[in-house]
Amino acid sequence: MTHAAVVAEAVKVQAVCPVYGTCGGCQYQHISYPEELALKEGQVRDLLRVQLPLEDHVFLPVYPSPKIFHYRSRLDLKLVQRRNGELHVGFSGTARGPVIEIDTCPIAMEAVADFIPRLRQEAAAKIPKDYRMANLTVRCGDAGVVHWGGIGHKSLRMEARDYFYTDILGRRICYSLDTFFQSNLSILPGLMDFLRAQDIWSKEALLLDLYGGVGLFGLCVNDLVAGVVNIEENVHAVRLAKYNISALGFTNVQVKEGRVEDILPRILAEAPSAQNVVMVDPPRAGLSQGALELLNGMERVRHLVYLSCDPSSLALNLKGLADGGWRVVLVRPFDFFPRTRHLETLVILQRN
């Protein structure tokens, strides 16, 4: 049965959002959450098996989100100012046309959802008369304090005293408006517990966190390895990663600023163990051909952890990695984005 047919046969429930079906954000508010998880699990299996003959035991069930509403710590909204001064703030719709204006959002954390009317007022007070369009970022953390930006140069820049944070496994991880961070904070402890429980860690090995951002993964497993090297070239992410390491007082975590292709070979050449672990969390398009070739040519690495936000690009990348000598050991989807079509999938690979 096709994915569309399964959706059509699912038991319908009442959508909680008044613009559901018009706004392009959610796709599954009209079916039950168990049915949504079953659909996503089947989609991952089907897409991956187009590229690789993976056996059933490789796949684990979708890890559900602790929250299916009010989980998103970040919203990206469109702002449009008409020539007559009218201001519209909302989401892009499912069809070409005006911005879908909203006063709240049921998948956003309560603090963010409640802030939307105030955002419209603050944007109206700040936007220049000749400013026609902007992409606004609204965000918060565990503390529920909301900040936003998107109008004007450096509008996403934050002072350290204002950084957002989330607490995971006793570690406080900070991030900002101008850095990438996972938007479903409620599922992160479960992801980290699962990752830490895998038999891939060694006190003699390094974790090489490629494109590691603010250091989320390395900071949550640093006690399981000899050391962590976060390789990142975005200056804003490097700033936050260094801040997090200093605030936590970790001495076995370091940040290397620059291109993975330049830094990784030098680190591996000096690594004392051959059981090292590499972590990648690429954008939706997946890894480039150059990155695949780099991973396939690595020596002194035993396991590769791949967290993907798009099953289609993941399937293609896994085929390329399998051709380069990697074997898929485990596939577990994590539902970071309930009520939407999006899904994160954690894959563990091992050198043949």
Protein Blocks (a to p, Z undefined) as FASTA:
>chain_A
ZZklmmmmpccdddfbfkgojamkbmklmbcfklmmmmmmmmmmmmmmmmpccdfklpcc
ddddfbfghkbfbdcddddddfkopacdddddfbecdddddfbdfkbcfklmmmmmmmmm
mmmmmpcfklmbdcddddddfkopacdeheaghklpccfklpccddeehiacdddfkbcc
dfblmlmmmmmmmmmmpcfbcfkbccddehklnolmmmmmmmmpmbdcdddfbfklmmmm
mmmmmmnopakbccdeddfklmmmmmmmmpmbfkbccdddddfkopafklmmmmmmpghi
abdcdddfbfklmmmmmmmmmmnopacfbdcdddfbghiabdcdddddddZZ
